[in-house]
Amino acid sequence: MILHILRALFVLLMAAVGFFFAFQTPPPLDLDIAVVIAIAFAGILVCIDILSPPQRKLALFAGAFLGIMVGLFVAYVLSFLVRLIVIQYAQGNQEAIIRYINTLNSVAACYLAISVIMQTKDDFRFIVPYVEFSKQTKGARPILIDTSVLIDGRITDIIITGIIESQLVVPQFVLNELQQIADSGDKLKRNRGRRGLDVLAKLRTNTRTDVALYDPHGEDEALAVDQRLMNLAKNLNARVLTNDFNLNKVAGLRGVDVINLNDLANAMKPAVLPGEKMTVKLIKPGEDPGQGIGYLDDGTMVVVEGGRNHLNEEVEFTVTNTRQTSAGKMIFGRIGDEPPAGQRRRSA
């Protein structure tokens, strides 16, 4: 809304420049021509401003004060060229024409600088050719948070440990998705969405890591949230924190760095070696005959051979194998110390 007001004021100001220019003595141009030229010039600049993607603007301008200074300096340098051209080719009140063009250049430079600042105020760096200035952030690269991480909730415990020093960024479209889930008619989805909003509120109040909301401009809202998240990660040179298995795979194919929360959790679990004894409560039968399935306190799935007859019981088993993937970790074992049936037959 503020940008729309700024653009309207800019067009009116340029029209005013043309209006006052036409009242020079003697007038170098008719009133109508001067105003039309000024408004047309303003319209072209506004169109360029609207159509230019934010990441390109970051490459052309550098912050508020520096942008204005560069714009005014360029206008000053161009004034010599303007004077040369006007003296060579223009007729009539040449000094008035020179002042008119220089005024247009100055107003245009200030407008472009202010517009760039307002549209990129939440970005983490701005670039001048060959020099990069960074906002004071913790860590080298920001981390974009996916909706699944906020719903999961484990991110708050990770932040408390202080292991993450990079700035955490929650895009506006992720927050919008959370709000839609929280307003769902399905009770389970509604609870998940509210949990995600509560987790985000806790993250915003923590003192260990900088957490910021980011509203990207020029994004295609028709794209899926995962697609927009990967596009934003590329634009900001950021990493994505998620526990979505499919997003993890697609982002890897597109060259986007991903931190998988499940991989992180699995890496922190103590290693379980074949031959170790563990206890678990079996709660349901497995796919193969004789198998029983249970879960450890951390959610790890356990498949126990010979455990079907011990459902709803806490049994001791011997670990035979483990399997770890981005989707989670599985432990395979058998009751007691007896070898599997296949091995007993081969021994016989």
C-alpha positions in Angstrom: 0.0 0.0 0.0 2.8 2.4 0.9 4.6 1.6 -2.3 1.4 2.4 -4.3 1.2 5.8 -2.6 4.9 6.5 -3.3 4.5 5.7 -7.0 1.4 8.0 -7.2 3.3 10.8 -5.5 6.2 10.3 -7.8 4.0 10.6 -10.9 2.3 13.7 -9.5 5.7 15.3 -8.6 7.0 14.6 -12.1 3.9 16.2 -13.6 4.5 19.2 -11.3 8.0 19.5 -12.6 6.7 19.7 -16.2 4.0 22.2 -15.1 6.4 24.6 -13.6 8.9 24.2 -16.4 6.2 25.4 -18.9 5.9 28.7 -17.0 9.6 29.7 -17.5 10.1 33.0 -19.2 10.2 32.6 -22.1 8.5 29.2 -22.0 10.7 26.6 -23.8 7.7 24.2 -24.3 4.0 24.3 -24.3 2.3 23.4 -21.0 0.7 20.3 -22.4 3.9 18.9 -24.0 5.9 19.5 -20.9 3.4 17.8 -18.6 2.9 14.8 -21.0 6.7 14.3 -21.3 7.1 14.3 -17.5 4.2 11.9 -16.9 5.4 9.6 -19.7 8.9 9.5 -18.2 7.5 8.8 -14.8 5.3 6.0 -16.1 8.2 4.3 -17.8 10.2 4.4 -14.6 7.3 3.0 -12.5 6.8 0.2 -15.0 10.5 -0.7 -14.8 10.2 -0.6 -11.0 7.2 -2.9 -10.9 8.4 -5.4 -13.4 11.9 -5.7 -12.1 12.4 -8.7 -9.7 13.6 -7.8 -6.2 16.8 -9.8 -6.6 17.8 -7.7 -9.6 17.2 -4.5 -7.7 19.5 -5.7 -5.0 22.3 -6.0 -7.6 21.7 -2.4 -8.8 21.3 -0.4 -5.7 22.9 -0.4 -2.3 20.9 0.6 0.7 19.0 3.9 1.5 21.6 6.6 1.9 24.1 5.1 -0.5 21.4 4.6 -3.1 20.4 8.2 -3.0 24.0 9.4 -3.1 24.7 7.3 -6.1 21.6 8.5 -7.9 22.4 12.1 -7.2 25.9 11.6 -8.3 24.8 10.0 -11.6 22.4 12.9 -12.2 25.2 15.4 -11.6 27.5 13.7 -14.0 24.7 13.4 -16.6 24.0 17.1 -16.2 27.2 17.9 -18.1 26.1 15.6 -21.0 22.7 17.2 -20.9 24.1 20.7 -21.2 26.3 19.6 -24.1 23.4 18.1 -26.0 21.0 20.9 -25.3 23.4 23.6 -26.3 24.2 21.7 -29.5 20.7 20.8 -30.7 18.0 22.7 -28.7 16.5 26.0 -29.6 15.0 28.7 -27.4 15.5 29.0 -23.6 18.4 26.5 -23.3 19.0 27.1 -19.6 15.4 26.3 -18.7 15.5 23.1 -20.7 18.7 22.0 -18.9 17.2 22.7 -15.5 14.1 20.8 -16.5 16.0 17.6 -17.6 18.3 17.8 -14.6 15.3 18.1 -12.3 13.7 15.0 -13.9 16.9 13.1 -13.5 17.3 14.0 -9.8 13.7 13.2 -8.9 13.9 9.9 -10.8 17.1 8.9 -9.0 15.6 9.6 -5.5 12.4 7.7 -6.4 14.3 4.6 -7.5 16.5 4.6 -4.4 13.5 4.9 -2.0 11.5 2.3 -3.9 14.4 -0.2 -3.7 14.9 0.4 0.0 11.2 -0.2 0.8 11.0 -3.4 -1.2 14.2 -5.0 0.1 14.2 -3.8 3.7 14.0 -7.3 5.0 16.7 -8.8 2.9 20.0 -9.8 4.5 22.5 -8.3 2.1 22.7 -5.6 -0.6 25.3 -5.6 -3.3 27.4 -2.9 -4.8 29.6 -4.0 -7.8 32.6 -5.9 -6.3 31.6 -5.1 -2.7 29.1 -6.9 -0.5 27.7 -5.5 2.7 25.9 -7.9 5.1 23.4 -7.2 7.7 24.5 -8.2 11.2 23.3 -11.8 11.3 24.5 -14.9 13.2 26.0 -17.3 10.8 27.0 -17.2 7.2 23.8 -18.2 5.5 20.1 -17.9 6.6 17.9 -20.9 7.1 14.4 -21.0 5.8 11.9 -22.9 8.0 9.4 -25.2 6.4 5.8 -25.6 7.6 6.5 -29.3 8.6 9.2 -28.2 11.0 7.0 -25.7 12.8 4.2 -28.4 13.2 6.8 -30.9 14.4 7.9 -28.6 17.2 11.4 -30.1 17.9 13.0 -27.0 16.5 12.4 -25.2 19.8 14.5 -27.7 21.7 17.3 -27.5 19.1 17.3 -23.7 19.3 17.7 -23.8 23.1 20.9 -25.8 22.8 22.5 -23.0 20.8 23.7 -25.3 18.1 22.1 -23.1 15.3 23.8 -19.7 14.9 22.4 -18.8 11.5 19.4 -16.5 11.2 16.1 -18.4 10.9 13.6 -17.1 8.4 9.9 -17.9 8.2 8.5 -16.8 4.8 5.1 -15.2 4.8 3.6 -17.9 2.6 4.6 -20.5 5.2 2.8 -18.5 7.9 -0.2 -18.2 5.6 -0.2 -22.0 5.1 -0.1 -22.5 8.9 -3.0 -20.2 9.4 -5.0 -22.1 6.7 -4.3 -25.3 8.5 -5.2 -23.8 11.9 -8.6 -22.7 10.4 -9.3 -26.1 8.9 -12.6 -27.8 9.6 -10.8 -31.1 10.4 -10.0 -31.2 14.1 -6.6 -33.0 13.6 -5.4 -30.5 11.0 -6.7 -27.6 13.1 -4.7 -28.8 16.1 -1.5 -29.3 14.0 -1.9 -25.8 12.6 -2.3 -24.2 16.1 0.7 -26.2 17.3 2.7 -24.7 14.5 1.6 -21.2 15.4 2.5 -21.8 19.0 6.0 -23.1 18.1 6.5 -20.0 15.9 5.5 -17.7 18.8 8.1 -19.5 21.0 10.8 -19.1 18.3 10.1 -15.3 18.0 10.6 -14.9 21.8 13.8 -16.9 22.1 17.1 -15.0 22.8 19.5 -17.6 21.4 18.8 -17.2 17.6 17.5 -14.4 15.4 14.1 -15.4 13.9 12.6 -13.1 11.3 9.4 -13.1 9.2 10.1 -12.5 5.5 7.6 -11.3 2.9 9.1 -11.9 -0.6 7.9 -9.6 -3.4 7.2 -10.6 -7.0 6.5 -14.3 -6.1 4.0 -16.3 -8.1 1.3 -17.1 -5.6 -0.1 -19.8 -7.8 3.0 -22.0 -7.1 2.9 -24.6 -4.4 4.5 -23.7 -1.0 7.4 -26.2 -1.5 8.2 -24.7 -5.0 8.1 -21.1 -3.6 10.3 -22.2 -0.7 13.0 -23.6 -3.1 12.9 -20.5 -5.3 13.3 -18.2 -2.2 16.2 -20.4 -1.0 18.0 -19.9 -4.3 17.3 -16.1 -4.3 18.6 -15.6 -0.8 21.4 -18.3 -1.0 19.8 -19.9 2.0 19.3 -23.4 3.3 16.0 -25.1 4.0 15.1 -26.8 7.3 12.5 -29.5 6.8 11.4 -33.0 7.8 9.4 -33.5 4.6 11.0 -36.5 2.9 9.7 -35.5 -0.6 10.8 -31.9 -0.3 14.2 -33.1 0.8 14.6 -35.2 -2.4 13.2 -32.5 -4.8 15.4 -29.8 -3.2 18.4 -32.0 -3.6 17.7 -32.5 -7.3 17.3 -28.7 -7.8 20.6 -27.9 -6.0 19.1 -26.4 -2.9 20.8 -27.2 0.4 18.5 -28.9 2.9 18.8 -29.7 6.6 16.6 -32.7 7.3 15.4 -32.6 10.9 14.9 -36.4 10.9 18.5 -36.9 9.7 19.7 -34.6 12.5 17.7 -36.5 15.1 19.0 -39.8 13.8 22.6 -38.6 13.9 22.2 -37.7 17.6 20.8 -41.1 18.6 23.3 -43.5 20.1 24.4 -46.3 17.7 22.7 -49.6 18.2 25.0 -52.6 17.3 23.9 -56.1 16.3 24.0 -58.4 19.3 22.9 -55.8 21.9 19.9 -56.5 24.0 17.0 -54.0 24.3 13.5 -54.0 25.6 10.3 -52.8 23.9 6.6 -53.1 24.2 5.1 -54.9 21.2 1.8 -53.3 20.1 0.8 -54.8 16.8 1.7 -57.7 14.5 4.2 -57.3 11.6 3.8 -58.0 7.9 5.7 -61.3 8.0 4.4 -64.3 10.0 5.6 -64.3 13.6 6.7 -60.6 13.7 5.7 -58.1 16.3 6.1 -54.3 16.1 6.8 -51.8 18.8 8.2 -48.3 19.3 11.0 -46.9 21.5 10.4 -43.8 23.5 12.0 -41.6 20.8 9.6 -43.0 18.1 12.0 -45.5 16.5 10.2 -48.5 15.0 11.2 -51.9 16.2 10.4 -55.2 14.3 10.9 -58.3 16.5 10.9 -61.8 15.0 8.9 -64.2 17.0 7.1 -61.4 18.8 3.6 -62.0 17.5 2.8 -64.2 20.5 3.9 -61.4 22.9 1.6 -58.5 21.8 0.9 -55.9 24.5 3.9 -57.3 26.4 7.3 -55.7 27.1 9.9 -58.1 25.8 13.6 -58.3 25.7 15.1 -58.9 22.3 18.5 -59.1 20.6 19.3 -56.6 17.8 20.1 -58.2 14.5 20.1 -55.2 12.1 19.3 -51.5 11.9 18.2 -49.4 9.0 18.4 -45.6 8.9 16.8 -43.3 6.3 15.6 -39.8 6.0 12.1 -41.0 6.8 13.3 -42.4 10.1 15.2 -45.3 11.8 14.2 -49.0 12.1 15.6 -51.6 14.4 15.2 -55.4 13.7 15.7 -58.0 16.3 14.5 -61.4 17.7 13.3 -62.8 21.0 16.1 -64.2 23.2 19.4 -65.5 21.9 18.1 -68.0 19.4 19.2 -67.5 15.8 16.5 -66.9 13.2 14.6 -69.9 11.8 16.4 -69.8 8.4 19.8 -69.9 10.1 18.8 -72.9 12.3 17.8 -74.8 9.2 21.1 -74.0 7.5 23.0 -75.1 10.6 21.2 -78.4 10.7 
